[in-house]
């Protein structure tokens, strides 16, 4: 049995290993990206795809995400079931993708940004993961909840 830290024992948080983090990353579609830009921290939602332990985004030239290329990035995705919730955070630089094979792979899986724009989404970027962390915790029953995701 894995050793439980004091934080985990008191809060009910459980750290998730990197292989399971990548399973969660591969199964989600939407994330939040936080990065410095123009003297402030931006936080934006984005759709992405996880390919070969890289997180790929397609965007239009000059977009907020495109302008963040070369910056440190924090990527977060989460999910939940009736009984538990999880969160995965990835830290690393956001870099342009110039490798032809990786570009073709992104094209093959249909990676396109959700916002519709007249300009084609010709910029492909990736977060190069330097740190991957995940946490899971049990959820309490929510009696009387009238909505669900």
C-alpha positions as a Python dict, from the first residue, in 0.01 Angstrom:
ca = {
    (1, 'X'): (0, 0, 0),
    (2, 'X'): (131, 346, -90),
    (3, 'X'): (241, 573, 190),
    (4, 'X'): (-5, 855, 259),
    (5, 'X'): (132, 1200, 332),
    (6, 'X'): (-1, 1411, 618),
    (7, 'X'): (-173, 1637, 362),
    (8, 'X'): (-340, 1339, 195),
    (9, 'X'): (-451, 1187, 525),
    (10, 'X'): (-618, 1507, 649),
    (11, 'X'): (-768, 1635, 327),
    (12, 'X'): (-863, 1315, 148),
    (13, 'X'): (-639, 1413, -145),
    (14, 'X'): (-451, 1136, -318),
    (15, 'X'): (-163, 1205, -556),
    (16, 'X'): (-202, 1046, -900),
    (17, 'X'): (102, 895, -1072),
    (18, 'X'): (218, 1031, -1406),
    (19, 'X'): (90, 736, -1618),
    (20, 'X'): (-263, 786, -1482),
    (21, 'X'): (-229, 1163, -1533),
    (22, 'X'): (-162, 1099, -1903),
    (23, 'X'): (-468, 872, -1922),
    (24, 'X'): (-680, 1159, -1788),
    (25, 'X'): (-512, 1405, -2025),
    (26, 'X'): (-579, 1177, -2323),
    (27, 'X'): (-945, 1139, -2225),
    (28, 'X'): (-1028, 1509, -2186),
    (29, 'X'): (-1080, 1772, -2456),
    (30, 'X'): (-1089, 2109, -2282),
    (31, 'X'): (-831, 2264, -2052),
    (32, 'X'): (-739, 2594, -1897),
    (33, 'X'): (-408, 2759, -1983),
    (34, 'X'): (-241, 3016, -1758),
    (35, 'X'): (55, 3218, -1881),
    (36, 'X'): (216, 3561, -1856),
    (37, 'X'): (136, 3802, -2138),
    (38, 'X'): (166, 4179, -2160),
    (39, 'X'): (249, 4217, -1791),
    (40, 'X'): (-41, 4011, -1655),
    (41, 'X'): (-143, 3649, -1609),
    (42, 'X'): (-391, 3526, -1868),
    (43, 'X'): (-622, 3231, -1805),
    (44, 'X'): (-801, 3093, -2110),
    (45, 'X'): (-997, 2779, -2193),
    (46, 'X'): (-881, 2581, -2495),
    (47, 'X'): (-945, 2251, -2663),
    (48, 'X'): (-642, 2029, -2717),
    (49, 'X'): (-522, 1682, -2797),
    (50, 'X'): (-261, 1476, -2612),
    (51, 'X'): (-24, 1298, -2851),
    (52, 'X'): (292, 1117, -2741),
    (53, 'X'): (303, 1298, -2406),
    (54, 'X'): (272, 1638, -2570),
    (55, 'X'): (-29, 1869, -2545),
    (56, 'X'): (-115, 2022, -2882),
    (57, 'X'): (-323, 2332, -2962),
    (58, 'X'): (-417, 2488, -3292),
    (59, 'X'): (-490, 2858, -3314),
    (60, 'X'): (-487, 3155, -3550),
    (61, 'X'): (-186, 3381, -3595),
    (62, 'X'): (-182, 3665, -3342),
    (63, 'X'): (-427, 3504, -3098),
    (64, 'X'): (-364, 3524, -2723),
    (65, 'X'): (-236, 3166, -2721),
    (66, 'X'): (-13, 3226, -3025),
    (67, 'X'): (134, 3538, -2862),
    (68, 'X'): (222, 3328, -2554),
    (69, 'X'): (458, 3101, -2754),
    (70, 'X'): (793, 3079, -2579),
    (71, 'X'): (641, 3155, -2239),
    (72, 'X'): (609, 2927, -1938),
    (73, 'X'): (265, 2770, -1930),
    (74, 'X'): (46, 2605, -1669),
    (75, 'X'): (-210, 2366, -1816),
    (76, 'X'): (-498, 2231, -1604),
    (77, 'X'): (-770, 1981, -1677),
    (78, 'X'): (-1015, 1817, -1441),
    (79, 'X'): (-1300, 1574, -1434),
    (80, 'X'): (-1531, 1389, -1202),
    (81, 'X'): (-1767, 1101, -1155),
    (82, 'X'): (-2044, 1059, -900),
    (83, 'X'): (-1789, 931, -646),
    (84, 'X'): (-1460, 1113, -711),
    (85, 'X'): (-1297, 1411, -880),
    (86, 'X'): (-948, 1458, -1021),
    (87, 'X'): (-724, 1735, -1147),
    (88, 'X'): (-408, 1724, -1356),
    (89, 'X'): (-164, 2016, -1383),
    (90, 'X'): (116, 2029, -1641),
    (91, 'X'): (390, 2291, -1636),
    (92, 'X'): (628, 2368, -1921),
    (93, 'X'): (702, 2605, -2205),
    (94, 'X'): (461, 2662, -2492),
    (95, 'X'): (647, 2607, -2820),
    (96, 'X'): (560, 2619, -3190),
    (97, 'X'): (543, 2279, -3359),
    (98, 'X'): (755, 2262, -3672),
    (99, 'X'): (796, 1884, -3707),
    (100, 'X'): (608, 1769, -4018),
    (101, 'X'): (506, 1431, -3869),
    (102, 'X'): (356, 1593, -3560),
    (103, 'X'): (170, 1848, -3777),
    (104, 'X'): (28, 1570, -3996),
    (105, 'X'): (-75, 1374, -3686),
    (106, 'X'): (-259, 1680, -3547),
    (107, 'X'): (-430, 1722, -3884),
    (108, 'X'): (-530, 1353, -3888),
    (109, 'X'): (-703, 1373, -3549),
    (110, 'X'): (-893, 1686, -3654),
    (111, 'X'): (-741, 1929, -3407),
    (112, 'X'): (-916, 2261, -3467),
    (113, 'X'): (-995, 2537, -3219),
    (114, 'X'): (-1358, 2563, -3115),
    (115, 'X'): (-1406, 2936, -3171),
    (116, 'X'): (-1513, 2992, -3529),
    (117, 'X'): (-1310, 3255, -3708),
    (118, 'X'): (-1274, 3354, -4069),
    (119, 'X'): (-896, 3318, -4047),
    (120, 'X'): (-766, 2958, -4070),
    (121, 'X'): (-610, 2808, -3758),
    (122, 'X'): (-265, 2766, -3909),
    (123, 'X'): (-56, 2785, -3589),
    (124, 'X'): (20, 2458, -3408),
    (125, 'X'): (164, 2487, -3056),
    (126, 'X'): (253, 2238, -2786),
    (127, 'X'): (318, 2242, -2415),
    (128, 'X'): (645, 2059, -2356),
    (129, 'X'): (582, 1900, -2014),
    (130, 'X'): (849, 1957, -1754),
    (131, 'X'): (623, 1869, -1461),
    (132, 'X'): (303, 1659, -1450),
    (133, 'X'): (104, 1635, -1127),
    (134, 'X'): (-236, 1493, -1048),
    (135, 'X'): (-466, 1468, -750),
    (136, 'X'): (-785, 1279, -679),
    (137, 'X'): (-1036, 1305, -398),
    (138, 'X'): (-1363, 1141, -304),
    (139, 'X'): (-1687, 1337, -348),
    (140, 'X'): (-1964, 1365, -92),
    (141, 'X'): (-2316, 1281, -195),
    (142, 'X'): (-2505, 1589, -313),
    (143, 'X'): (-2866, 1527, -201),
    (144, 'X'): (-3117, 1750, -369),
    (145, 'X'): (-2882, 1855, -649),
    (146, 'X'): (-3103, 1948, -941),
    (147, 'X'): (-2832, 1956, -1208),
    (148, 'X'): (-2541, 1747, -1319),
    (149, 'X'): (-2268, 1780, -1575),
}
